[in-house]
Amino acid sequence: MTKNDILEQICNNKLLMEAIKNVVAPNEWQDFRGHFFLQVAELPEKKLIGLWERRELDWYCLKIITNQYKSKTSTYHKMFRNA
């Protein structure tokens, strides 16, 4: 599986989209979704493929979602919520 294949599957993952909608405020979820995908796309290819092969990618993505939204020091908070 290539990095692009994995990213495509993440984009189409209903579990992750539901998690974003459940964690993020309704007026912020589309901005957050784009920021989340950018964060995942910037991961090194080797790390992304390793997470996929070990079946840890969904959990890793869920942790990114919660950390980015709830942390006051996250890049999402600095870019969108603190502006």
Secondary structure, DSSP 4 states (H G I P E B T S, - for coil): --HHHHHHHHHT-HHHHHHHHHHS-TTTHHHHHHHHHHHHHTS-HHHHHHHHHTT-HHHHHHHHHHHHHH-TTSHHIIIII--
